[in-house]
Amino acid sequence: MWARADIPAVWGPVDGRNLLVPVDDDGFPPEILDQNWLWVEYGGELLDTDVGGVYELVPLGGPGPPWVYVWTPAAEAR
């Protein structure tokens, strides 16, 4: 079984939900969640939603945890 982290999402298509994401060997979640990840996890729920952007991992203090995923529209994504 893979280790996972439950991280809140802020803004964007899944605003207010907690995202269950895999963590690496050091216990860190992915730095970016793109629309491919969103489609796999939420599929049909997002049909009428703008998913043009990414969720970027933001630590709330130091390197984290805790973290949040903050939505960045495609025009502003790194």
Chimera marker file (.cmm) of the C-alpha trace (Angstrom):
<marker_set name="trace">
<marker id="1" x="0.000" y="0.000" z="0.000" r="1" g="1" b="0" radius="0.5"/>
<marker id="2" x="1.252" y="3.458" z="-0.882" r="1" g="1" b="0" radius="0.5"/>
<marker id="3" x="1.625" y="6.190" z="1.692" r="1" g="1" b="0" radius="0.5"/>
<marker id="4" x="-0.716" y="9.120" z="1.148" r="1" g="1" b="0" radius="0.5"/>
<marker id="5" x="-1.356" y="12.572" z="2.574" r="1" g="1" b="0" radius="0.5"/>
<marker id="6" x="-4.688" y="14.354" z="2.960" r="1" g="1" b="0" radius="0.5"/>
<marker id="7" x="-4.113" y="17.982" z="1.909" r="1" g="1" b="0" radius="0.5"/>
<marker id="8" x="-6.733" y="20.756" z="1.571" r="1" g="1" b="0" radius="0.5"/>
<marker id="9" x="-7.250" y="22.504" z="-1.783" r="1" g="1" b="0" radius="0.5"/>
<marker id="10" x="-7.758" y="26.270" z="-1.957" r="1" g="1" b="0" radius="0.5"/>
<marker id="11" x="-9.567" y="27.931" z="-4.901" r="1" g="1" b="0" radius="0.5"/>
<marker id="12" x="-9.974" y="26.263" z="-8.278" r="1" g="1" b="0" radius="0.5"/>
<marker id="13" x="-12.202" y="23.381" z="-9.354" r="1" g="1" b="0" radius="0.5"/>
<marker id="14" x="-12.009" y="21.392" z="-6.108" r="1" g="1" b="0" radius="0.5"/>
<marker id="15" x="-11.914" y="24.312" z="-3.671" r="1" g="1" b="0" radius="0.5"/>
<marker id="16" x="-12.621" y="23.285" z="-0.096" r="1" g="1" b="0" radius="0.5"/>
<marker id="17" x="-11.967" y="19.583" z="-0.596" r="1" g="1" b="0" radius="0.5"/>
<marker id="18" x="-9.174" y="17.559" z="0.906" r="1" g="1" b="0" radius="0.5"/>
<marker id="19" x="-7.042" y="15.842" z="-1.736" r="1" g="1" b="0" radius="0.5"/>
<marker id="20" x="-5.671" y="12.387" z="-0.989" r="1" g="1" b="0" radius="0.5"/>
<marker id="21" x="-2.296" y="12.359" z="-2.760" r="1" g="1" b="0" radius="0.5"/>
<marker id="22" x="0.640" y="9.938" z="-2.765" r="1" g="1" b="0" radius="0.5"/>
<marker id="23" x="3.832" y="10.894" z="-0.943" r="1" g="1" b="0" radius="0.5"/>
<marker id="24" x="7.407" y="10.079" z="-1.924" r="1" g="1" b="0" radius="0.5"/>
<marker id="25" x="9.939" y="8.131" z="0.132" r="1" g="1" b="0" radius="0.5"/>
<marker id="26" x="10.705" y="11.265" z="2.154" r="1" g="1" b="0" radius="0.5"/>
<marker id="27" x="7.018" y="11.858" z="2.991" r="1" g="1" b="0" radius="0.5"/>
<marker id="28" x="6.501" y="14.777" z="0.590" r="1" g="1" b="0" radius="0.5"/>
<marker id="29" x="3.484" y="15.068" z="-1.736" r="1" g="1" b="0" radius="0.5"/>
<marker id="30" x="3.786" y="16.168" z="-5.403" r="1" g="1" b="0" radius="0.5"/>
<marker id="31" x="4.683" y="19.844" z="-5.821" r="1" g="1" b="0" radius="0.5"/>
<marker id="32" x="2.135" y="20.265" z="-8.610" r="1" g="1" b="0" radius="0.5"/>
<marker id="33" x="-1.183" y="18.594" z="-9.418" r="1" g="1" b="0" radius="0.5"/>
<marker id="34" x="-2.225" y="19.235" z="-13.029" r="1" g="1" b="0" radius="0.5"/>
<marker id="35" x="-5.472" y="18.688" z="-14.903" r="1" g="1" b="0" radius="0.5"/>
<marker id="36" x="-4.500" y="15.077" z="-15.696" r="1" g="1" b="0" radius="0.5"/>
<marker id="37" x="-4.486" y="14.269" z="-11.987" r="1" g="1" b="0" radius="0.5"/>
<marker id="38" x="-7.793" y="16.099" z="-11.515" r="1" g="1" b="0" radius="0.5"/>
<marker id="39" x="-9.467" y="14.142" z="-14.354" r="1" g="1" b="0" radius="0.5"/>
<marker id="40" x="-8.274" y="10.795" z="-12.979" r="1" g="1" b="0" radius="0.5"/>
<marker id="41" x="-9.469" y="11.572" z="-9.452" r="1" g="1" b="0" radius="0.5"/>
<marker id="42" x="-12.686" y="13.490" z="-10.152" r="1" g="1" b="0" radius="0.5"/>
<marker id="43" x="-13.588" y="12.699" z="-13.790" r="1" g="1" b="0" radius="0.5"/>
<marker id="44" x="-17.223" y="13.461" z="-14.552" r="1" g="1" b="0" radius="0.5"/>
<marker id="45" x="-17.571" y="15.861" z="-11.631" r="1" g="1" b="0" radius="0.5"/>
<marker id="46" x="-15.400" y="18.324" z="-13.567" r="1" g="1" b="0" radius="0.5"/>
<marker id="47" x="-17.151" y="18.251" z="-16.963" r="1" g="1" b="0" radius="0.5"/>
<marker id="48" x="-18.537" y="21.794" z="-16.660" r="1" g="1" b="0" radius="0.5"/>
<marker id="49" x="-15.546" y="23.151" z="-14.750" r="1" g="1" b="0" radius="0.5"/>
<marker id="50" x="-12.531" y="25.145" z="-15.954" r="1" g="1" b="0" radius="0.5"/>
<marker id="51" x="-9.511" y="22.973" z="-15.146" r="1" g="1" b="0" radius="0.5"/>
<marker id="52" x="-7.023" y="25.183" z="-17.003" r="1" g="1" b="0" radius="0.5"/>
<marker id="53" x="-4.369" y="25.528" z="-14.334" r="1" g="1" b="0" radius="0.5"/>
<marker id="54" x="-2.532" y="23.609" z="-11.642" r="1" g="1" b="0" radius="0.5"/>
<marker id="55" x="-2.584" y="23.149" z="-7.897" r="1" g="1" b="0" radius="0.5"/>
<marker id="56" x="0.760" y="24.128" z="-6.367" r="1" g="1" b="0" radius="0.5"/>
<marker id="57" x="1.876" y="22.777" z="-2.999" r="1" g="1" b="0" radius="0.5"/>
<marker id="58" x="2.395" y="25.534" z="-0.435" r="1" g="1" b="0" radius="0.5"/>
<marker id="59" x="3.827" y="24.828" z="3.039" r="1" g="1" b="0" radius="0.5"/>
<marker id="60" x="2.097" y="26.662" z="5.862" r="1" g="1" b="0" radius="0.5"/>
<marker id="61" x="5.199" y="26.823" z="8.056" r="1" g="1" b="0" radius="0.5"/>
<marker id="62" x="8.736" y="25.785" z="7.205" r="1" g="1" b="0" radius="0.5"/>
<marker id="63" x="9.048" y="23.001" z="4.650" r="1" g="1" b="0" radius="0.5"/>
<marker id="64" x="5.803" y="21.384" z="5.878" r="1" g="1" b="0" radius="0.5"/>
<marker id="65" x="3.713" y="19.666" z="6.896" r="1" g="1" b="0" radius="0.5"/>
<marker id="66" x="1.180" y="21.162" z="7.077" r="1" g="1" b="0" radius="0.5"/>
<marker id="67" x="0.607" y="22.049" z="3.435" r="1" g="1" b="0" radius="0.5"/>
<marker id="68" x="-2.215" y="23.283" z="1.216" r="1" g="1" b="0" radius="0.5"/>
<marker id="69" x="-2.663" y="23.067" z="-2.543" r="1" g="1" b="0" radius="0.5"/>
<marker id="70" x="-3.347" y="26.523" z="-4.002" r="1" g="1" b="0" radius="0.5"/>
<marker id="71" x="-4.929" y="26.863" z="-7.460" r="1" g="1" b="0" radius="0.5"/>
<marker id="72" x="-2.961" y="28.790" z="-10.075" r="1" g="1" b="0" radius="0.5"/>
<marker id="73" x="-4.730" y="29.528" z="-13.374" r="1" g="1" b="0" radius="0.5"/>
<marker id="74" x="-2.912" y="28.362" z="-16.530" r="1" g="1" b="0" radius="0.5"/>
<marker id="75" x="-1.846" y="31.906" z="-17.466" r="1" g="1" b="0" radius="0.5"/>
<marker id="76" x="0.031" y="32.229" z="-14.165" r="1" g="1" b="0" radius="0.5"/>
<marker id="77" x="1.300" y="28.637" z="-13.664" r="1" g="1" b="0" radius="0.5"/>
<marker id="78" x="5.038" y="28.131" z="-13.516" r="1" g="1" b="0" radius="0.5"/>
<link id1="1" id2="2" r="1" g="1" b="0" radius="0.2"/>
<link id1="2" id2="3" r="1" g="1" b="0" radius="0.2"/>
<link id1="3" id2="4" r="1" g="1" b="0" radius="0.2"/>
<link id1="4" id2="5" r="1" g="1" b="0" radius="0.2"/>
<link id1="5" id2="6" r="1" g="1" b="0" radius="0.2"/>
<link id1="6" id2="7" r="1" g="1" b="0" radius="0.2"/>
<link id1="7" id2="8" r="1" g="1" b="0" radius="0.2"/>
<link id1="8" id2="9" r="1" g="1" b="0" radius="0.2"/>
<link id1="9" id2="10" r="1" g="1" b="0" radius="0.2"/>
<link id1="10" id2="11" r="1" g="1" b="0" radius="0.2"/>
<link id1="11" id2="12" r="1" g="1" b="0" radius="0.2"/>
<link id1="12" id2="13" r="1" g="1" b="0" radius="0.2"/>
<link id1="13" id2="14" r="1" g="1" b="0" radius="0.2"/>
<link id1="14" id2="15" r="1" g="1" b="0" radius="0.2"/>
<link id1="15" id2="16" r="1" g="1" b="0" radius="0.2"/>
<link id1="16" id2="17" r="1" g="1" b="0" radius="0.2"/>
<link id1="17" id2="18" r="1" g="1" b="0" radius="0.2"/>
<link id1="18" id2="19" r="1" g="1" b="0" radius="0.2"/>
<link id1="19" id2="20" r="1" g="1" b="0" radius="0.2"/>
<link id1="20" id2="21" r="1" g="1" b="0" radius="0.2"/>
<link id1="21" id2="22" r="1" g="1" b="0" radius="0.2"/>
<link id1="22" id2="23" r="1" g="1" b="0" radius="0.2"/>
<link id1="23" id2="24" r="1" g="1" b="0" radius="0.2"/>
<link id1="24" id2="25" r="1" g="1" b="0" radius="0.2"/>
<link id1="25" id2="26" r="1" g="1" b="0" radius="0.2"/>
<link id1="26" id2="27" r="1" g="1" b="0" radius="0.2"/>
<link id1="27" id2="28" r="1" g="1" b="0" radius="0.2"/>
<link id1="28" id2="29" r="1" g="1" b="0" radius="0.2"/>
<link id1="29" id2="30" r="1" g="1" b="0" radius="0.2"/>
<link id1="30" id2="31" r="1" g="1" b="0" radius="0.2"/>
<link id1="31" id2="32" r="1" g="1" b="0" radius="0.2"/>
<link id1="32" id2="33" r="1" g="1" b="0" radius="0.2"/>
<link id1="33" id2="34" r="1" g="1" b="0" radius="0.2"/>
<link id1="34" id2="35" r="1" g="1" b="0" radius="0.2"/>
<link id1="35" id2="36" r="1" g="1" b="0" radius="0.2"/>
<link id1="36" id2="37" r="1" g="1" b="0" radius="0.2"/>
<link id1="37" id2="38" r="1" g="1" b="0" radius="0.2"/>
<link id1="38" id2="39" r="1" g="1" b="0" radius="0.2"/>
<link id1="39" id2="40" r="1" g="1" b="0" radius="0.2"/>
<link id1="40" id2="41" r="1" g="1" b="0" radius="0.2"/>
<link id1="41" id2="42" r="1" g="1" b="0" radius="0.2"/>
<link id1="42" id2="43" r="1" g="1" b="0" radius="0.2"/>
<link id1="43" id2="44" r="1" g="1" b="0" radius="0.2"/>
<link id1="44" id2="45" r="1" g="1" b="0" radius="0.2"/>
<link id1="45" id2="46" r="1" g="1" b="0" radius="0.2"/>
<link id1="46" id2="47" r="1" g="1" b="0" radius="0.2"/>
<link id1="47" id2="48" r="1" g="1" b="0" radius="0.2"/>
<link id1="48" id2="49" r="1" g="1" b="0" radius="0.2"/>
<link id1="49" id2="50" r="1" g="1" b="0" radius="0.2"/>
<link id1="50" id2="51" r="1" g="1" b="0" radius="0.2"/>
<link id1="51" id2="52" r="1" g="1" b="0" radius="0.2"/>
<link id1="52" id2="53" r="1" g="1" b="0" radius="0.2"/>
<link id1="53" id2="54" r="1" g="1" b="0" radius="0.2"/>
<link id1="54" id2="55" r="1" g="1" b="0" radius="0.2"/>
<link id1="55" id2="56" r="1" g="1" b="0" radius="0.2"/>
<link id1="56" id2="57" r="1" g="1" b="0" radius="0.2"/>
<link id1="57" id2="58" r="1" g="1" b="0" radius="0.2"/>
<link id1="58" id2="59" r="1" g="1" b="0" radius="0.2"/>
<link id1="59" id2="60" r="1" g="1" b="0" radius="0.2"/>
<link id1="60" id2="61" r="1" g="1" b="0" radius="0.2"/>
<link id1="61" id2="62" r="1" g="1" b="0" radius="0.2"/>
<link id1="62" id2="63" r="1" g="1" b="0" radius="0.2"/>
<link id1="63" id2="64" r="1" g="1" b="0" radius="0.2"/>
<link id1="64" id2="65" r="1" g="1" b="0" radius="0.2"/>
<link id1="65" id2="66" r="1" g="1" b="0" radius="0.2"/>
<link id1="66" id2="67" r="1" g="1" b="0" radius="0.2"/>
<link id1="67" id2="68" r="1" g="1" b="0" radius="0.2"/>
<link id1="68" id2="69" r="1" g="1" b="0" radius="0.2"/>
<link id1="69" id2="70" r="1" g="1" b="0" radius="0.2"/>
<link id1="70" id2="71" r="1" g="1" b="0" radius="0.2"/>
<link id1="71" id2="72" r="1" g="1" b="0" radius="0.2"/>
<link id1="72" id2="73" r="1" g="1" b="0" radius="0.2"/>
<link id1="73" id2="74" r="1" g="1" b="0" radius="0.2"/>
<link id1="74" id2="75" r="1" g="1" b="0" radius="0.2"/>
<link id1="75" id2="76" r="1" g="1" b="0" radius="0.2"/>
<link id1="76" id2="77" r="1" g="1" b="0" radius="0.2"/>
<link id1="77" id2="78" r="1" g="1" b="0" radius="0.2"/>
</marker_set>
